[in-house]
Amino acid sequence: MNWLDETLPSPAQIRLTGLALDASAIALPFTATAPLQFKGSLGLEPAGAPVSATPALLTFTGSATDQAAQVSATASAWPLSMAASYVGQFLLPALNGQLDAQLAVNWQAASAGKAQELQITAPQIALRDVLLAQGKTSLVSVKRVDVAGVEVDLPGQTFKAAKMQLTQPKAQVDRGADKRWMYERWMVSQGLTTASAPMPPPGAASQAKAAPWAVAINDVQLDGGALSFSDKAGAKPVAFEVTALKAQLGGLVLDDRPSAKAQASQPMPLSASLRLATGRFEPGKLDFKGSLGLAPLQAQGGLVFDRLPV
């Protein structure tokens, strides 16, 4: 199947191959006691992929009626670049990487007095070789992102995970003399679309202020991080390099709802270490062990400096 979307500034072209679908218990109208049973698979041929590249594959199985559905799926070597043309509407740098995931989707239609339910669970999600680049310049990269024990409630706007680990994240953080941070230069200029953009519908402002997502992750780990920092906005430029960045944070909660205020204000155990270099000095070392609170922002613990350049 060939997908072509010419409504975008850069048309999206996606070619799906190897489509297979087996279905049984096919009946209309649907019967709750005998739902449709199905399984299948499909592959992807990304544009410009090398012949030696691991083929992307999605397999799925499940059951469904017009009121409920359960689907289990496995994605292997799925390229993030597949959505390049859609992401390019908002982001100038190119996004690359591969996704491996095991997912389960549970949907229940709204019924009398009961809202619609849509939950996604994933025992394991892995992103490999994630790269945000502009031309040949790497802006942000992560060797691996591993997330385990994921539970997402879409109508309830909640995200929970048992563990998230970032391996070898690298980033260039800079602010130019014009006082603009690098991420401001990454975004597609909104001025290019205002002339043709339709007027927002009534009530759009209130929808934009809808409650944010609630996030809870039991264990967050970062290993082998590196950061290049440059700030040219002041009278004197500031620049330094961070390497060997490691951190572990427990019980991360990001939730602005009043019902979660007490939990969100609890200090989280934090241990972190890094090496910092600037100018001609040898890298110094910083270690922290203690706790971190976000609402309000606070930290308590032991801080050790070793030859840290000031």
C-alpha positions as CSV (number, residue, x, y, z in Angstrom):
1,M,0.0,0.0,0.0
2,N,1.3,3.4,-1.0
3,W,0.4,6.4,1.2
4,L,0.8,9.9,-0.3
5,D,-0.1,13.0,1.6
6,E,0.3,16.2,-0.5
7,T,-1.4,18.5,2.1
8,L,2.0,19.0,3.8
9,P,4.7,21.5,2.9
10,S,6.8,18.5,2.1
11,P,4.6,15.6,0.9
12,A,4.6,12.4,2.9
13,Q,5.2,9.2,1.1
14,I,5.0,5.9,3.0
15,R,5.1,2.4,1.4
16,L,3.8,-0.5,3.4
17,T,4.6,-4.0,2.3
18,G,3.9,-7.6,3.2
19,L,0.4,-6.8,4.5
20,A,-1.2,-9.9,5.9
21,L,-4.6,-10.2,7.7
22,D,-6.4,-13.2,9.0
23,A,-9.9,-12.7,10.5
24,S,-12.6,-15.0,11.8
25,A,-16.0,-14.8,13.5
26,I,-17.0,-12.0,11.0
27,A,-20.6,-11.0,11.6
28,L,-22.7,-7.9,11.3
29,P,-24.2,-6.7,13.5
30,F,-21.4,-7.4,16.0
31,T,-22.1,-9.8,18.9
32,A,-20.5,-9.2,22.3
33,T,-20.2,-12.9,23.0
34,A,-18.5,-13.6,19.7
35,P,-16.2,-10.7,18.8
36,L,-14.3,-10.4,15.5
37,Q,-10.9,-12.2,15.9
38,F,-8.0,-11.0,13.8
39,K,-4.2,-11.1,13.5
40,G,-1.8,-9.8,10.9
41,S,1.5,-8.1,10.1
42,L,2.9,-5.4,7.8
43,G,6.3,-4.0,6.9
44,L,7.7,-0.6,5.9
45,E,10.0,0.5,3.2
46,P,11.3,3.9,4.3
47,A,12.6,6.1,1.5
48,G,16.4,5.9,1.0
49,A,16.8,3.0,3.4
50,P,20.1,1.0,2.8
51,V,19.7,-2.5,1.6
52,S,21.4,-3.9,4.7
53,A,19.0,-2.1,7.1
54,T,16.9,-4.3,9.4
55,P,13.4,-4.3,7.9
56,A,10.7,-2.7,10.0
57,L,7.9,-5.1,11.0
58,L,4.6,-4.7,12.9
59,T,2.7,-7.8,14.0
60,F,-0.7,-7.6,15.8
61,T,-3.5,-9.8,17.1
62,G,-6.8,-9.0,18.8
63,S,-10.5,-9.0,19.0
64,A,-13.2,-6.4,18.4
65,T,-16.8,-5.4,18.4
66,D,-18.4,-2.0,17.7
67,Q,-18.3,-1.4,21.5
68,A,-14.9,-2.8,22.6
69,A,-11.6,-3.9,21.3
70,Q,-8.4,-5.4,22.6
71,V,-5.2,-5.4,20.5
72,S,-1.7,-6.6,21.2
73,A,1.1,-5.5,18.8
74,T,4.9,-5.8,18.5
75,A,7.0,-3.3,16.5
76,S,10.5,-4.1,15.5
77,A,13.1,-1.6,14.0
78,W,10.3,0.9,13.2
79,P,12.0,4.1,11.9
80,L,11.0,7.4,13.5
81,S,11.8,9.1,10.2
82,M,8.6,7.6,8.8
83,A,6.8,10.6,10.4
84,A,9.4,13.1,9.1
85,S,7.1,15.1,6.9
86,Y,4.5,15.4,9.7
87,V,7.1,16.4,12.3
88,G,8.6,18.8,9.8
89,Q,5.5,21.0,10.1
90,F,6.7,22.1,13.5
91,L,10.4,21.2,13.8
92,L,13.1,22.1,11.4
93,P,15.8,19.5,12.4
94,A,15.3,16.0,11.2
95,L,14.4,13.2,13.6
96,N,15.9,9.7,13.2
97,G,16.0,6.6,15.2
98,Q,14.3,3.2,15.6
99,L,11.5,2.0,17.8
100,D,11.1,-1.5,19.3
101,A,8.0,-2.0,21.4
102,Q,5.4,-4.4,22.8
103,L,2.0,-2.8,23.1
104,A,-1.5,-3.6,24.2
105,V,-4.5,-1.4,23.6
106,N,-7.8,-1.8,25.4
107,W,-10.8,0.3,24.1
108,Q,-14.3,0.5,25.5
109,A,-17.0,2.7,24.0
110,A,-18.9,5.2,26.1
111,S,-22.1,3.8,27.5
112,A,-24.9,5.1,29.7
113,G,-23.3,7.1,32.5
114,K,-19.8,5.8,31.6
115,A,-17.2,7.6,29.7
116,Q,-15.1,6.1,26.9
117,E,-12.0,4.1,28.0
118,L,-8.8,3.9,26.1
119,Q,-5.7,2.4,27.8
120,I,-2.3,1.5,26.3
121,T,0.1,-0.7,28.2
122,A,3.6,-1.7,27.2
123,P,5.9,-4.0,29.1
124,Q,8.9,-2.7,27.2
125,I,9.5,0.3,24.8
126,A,13.0,0.9,23.4
127,L,14.2,3.8,21.2
128,R,17.6,3.2,19.5
129,D,20.0,5.7,18.0
130,V,17.7,8.7,18.4
131,L,19.1,11.7,16.6
132,L,17.9,15.2,16.1
133,A,20.1,16.8,13.4
134,Q,20.2,19.8,11.2
135,G,22.1,18.9,8.1
136,K,25.3,17.1,9.3
137,T,25.2,18.8,12.7
138,S,24.0,16.6,15.6
139,L,21.8,18.7,18.0
140,V,20.5,16.0,20.3
141,S,21.3,12.3,20.3
142,V,20.5,9.3,22.6
143,K,22.0,5.9,22.2
144,R,19.0,4.2,23.8
145,V,15.9,5.1,25.7
146,D,14.3,2.1,27.5
147,V,10.9,2.4,29.2
148,A,9.4,-0.5,31.2
149,G,6.0,-1.0,32.7
150,V,4.2,1.7,30.8
151,E,0.5,2.5,31.5
152,V,-1.2,5.3,29.5
153,D,-4.8,6.4,30.1
154,L,-5.6,8.7,27.2
155,P,-9.0,10.0,28.4
156,G,-7.6,10.4,31.9
157,Q,-4.4,12.0,30.5
158,T,-2.0,10.0,32.7
159,F,1.3,8.3,32.0
160,K,2.9,5.8,34.4
161,A,6.1,3.8,34.0
162,A,8.1,1.6,36.3
163,K,11.5,2.6,34.8
164,M,13.0,4.9,32.3
165,Q,16.7,4.7,31.3
166,L,18.6,7.1,29.0
167,T,21.9,5.8,27.7
168,Q,24.5,8.2,26.4
169,P,22.3,11.2,25.8
170,K,24.2,14.1,24.2
171,A,23.1,17.7,23.5
172,Q,24.3,21.1,22.5
173,V,22.7,23.8,24.6
174,D,23.4,27.4,23.4
175,R,22.1,30.9,23.4
176,G,23.1,33.4,20.8
177,A,23.9,37.1,21.1
178,D,20.3,37.7,20.1
179,K,19.3,36.0,23.4
180,R,17.5,33.2,21.6
181,W,17.9,29.6,22.8
182,M,18.7,26.9,20.3
183,Y,15.3,25.3,20.6
184,E,13.7,28.6,19.5
185,R,15.6,28.3,16.2
186,W,14.5,24.7,15.8
187,M,10.8,25.6,15.5
188,V,9.1,26.4,12.2
189,S,8.2,30.1,12.2
190,Q,4.5,30.6,13.0
191,G,4.5,33.7,10.9
192,L,4.7,31.5,7.7
193,T,1.3,30.1,8.4
194,T,-0.7,32.9,10.0
195,A,-1.9,34.3,6.6
196,S,-3.6,31.1,5.6
197,A,-4.5,29.8,9.1
198,P,-8.3,29.6,9.8
199,M,-9.7,31.5,12.7
200,P,-9.9,29.3,15.8
201,P,-13.4,28.0,16.6
202,P,-15.3,29.3,19.7
203,G,-14.0,27.7,22.9
204,A,-10.6,27.0,21.4
205,A,-8.9,29.2,24.1
206,S,-10.5,27.2,26.9
207,Q,-9.5,23.9,25.2
208,A,-5.9,25.1,25.0
209,K,-6.0,25.5,28.8
210,A,-7.1,22.0,29.4
211,A,-5.5,20.1,32.3
212,P,-1.9,19.0,31.5
213,W,-0.9,15.3,31.5
214,A,0.0,13.7,34.8
215,V,3.3,11.8,34.7
216,A,4.7,9.3,37.3
217,I,7.9,7.2,36.8
218,N,9.2,5.1,39.7
219,D,12.8,5.1,38.6
220,V,14.6,7.4,36.2
221,Q,18.2,6.7,35.2
222,L,20.7,8.5,33.0
223,D,24.0,7.0,32.1
224,G,26.9,8.5,30.1
225,G,25.4,11.8,29.4
226,A,27.3,14.7,27.7
227,L,26.4,18.4,27.4
228,S,28.0,21.3,25.5
229,F,26.9,24.7,26.9
230,S,27.5,28.1,25.3
231,D,25.8,31.4,26.2
232,K,26.8,34.5,24.2
233,A,23.9,36.7,25.4
234,G,25.8,38.4,28.2
235,A,28.7,40.8,28.3
236,K,31.1,37.9,28.6
237,P,30.5,34.6,26.9
238,V,30.0,31.5,29.0
239,A,31.0,28.0,27.8
240,F,31.6,24.7,29.5
241,E,31.5,21.0,28.7
242,V,29.8,18.3,30.9
243,T,30.8,14.7,30.5
244,A,30.3,11.4,32.3
245,L,26.9,12.5,33.5
246,K,25.1,9.9,35.6
247,A,21.9,10.3,37.6
248,Q,19.2,8.3,39.3
249,L,15.9,9.8,40.4
250,G,13.2,7.9,42.3
251,G,9.5,8.5,42.4
252,L,9.2,11.2,39.8
253,V,5.8,12.8,39.8
254,L,4.7,15.6,37.5
255,D,1.0,16.4,38.3
256,D,-0.7,19.7,38.8
257,R,-4.0,18.3,39.8
258,P,-5.2,19.4,43.3
259,S,-5.8,15.7,44.2
260,A,-2.1,14.9,43.6
261,K,-0.6,18.0,45.2
262,A,0.6,16.1,48.3
263,Q,2.3,13.4,46.3
264,A,3.8,15.8,43.8
265,S,5.4,17.8,46.6
266,Q,7.2,14.8,48.1
267,P,11.1,15.0,47.8
268,M,12.5,12.4,45.5
269,P,15.8,10.6,46.2
270,L,18.5,11.8,43.8
271,S,22.1,10.7,43.1
272,A,24.1,12.4,40.4
273,S,27.7,12.9,39.2
274,L,29.4,14.6,36.4
275,R,32.7,16.0,35.1
276,L,32.8,19.7,34.1
277,A,35.5,21.4,32.0
278,T,36.0,24.9,30.9
279,G,38.9,26.8,29.2
280,R,42.3,25.3,29.8
281,F,41.5,23.6,33.1
282,E,41.3,19.8,33.5
283,P,37.7,18.5,34.1
284,G,36.6,18.8,37.7
285,K,34.1,16.5,39.3
286,L,30.8,17.0,41.1
287,D,28.8,14.5,43.1
288,F,25.4,14.9,44.8
289,K,23.5,12.5,47.0
290,G,20.2,13.5,48.6
291,S,16.7,14.5,47.5
292,L,15.0,16.8,45.1
293,G,11.6,18.5,45.4
294,L,9.8,20.2,42.5
295,A,6.8,21.9,44.2
296,P,8.3,24.0,45.6
297,L,11.8,23.5,44.0
298,Q,14.2,22.4,46.8
299,A,17.2,20.1,47.2
300,Q,18.8,18.6,50.3
301,G,21.8,16.4,50.5
302,G,25.6,16.1,50.3
303,L,27.5,17.9,47.6
304,V,31.1,17.1,46.8
305,F,33.3,19.3,44.5
306,D,36.7,18.1,43.3
307,R,38.8,20.6,41.2
308,L,35.6,22.2,39.9
309,P,36.6,25.2,37.7
310,V,34.8,28.3,39.0
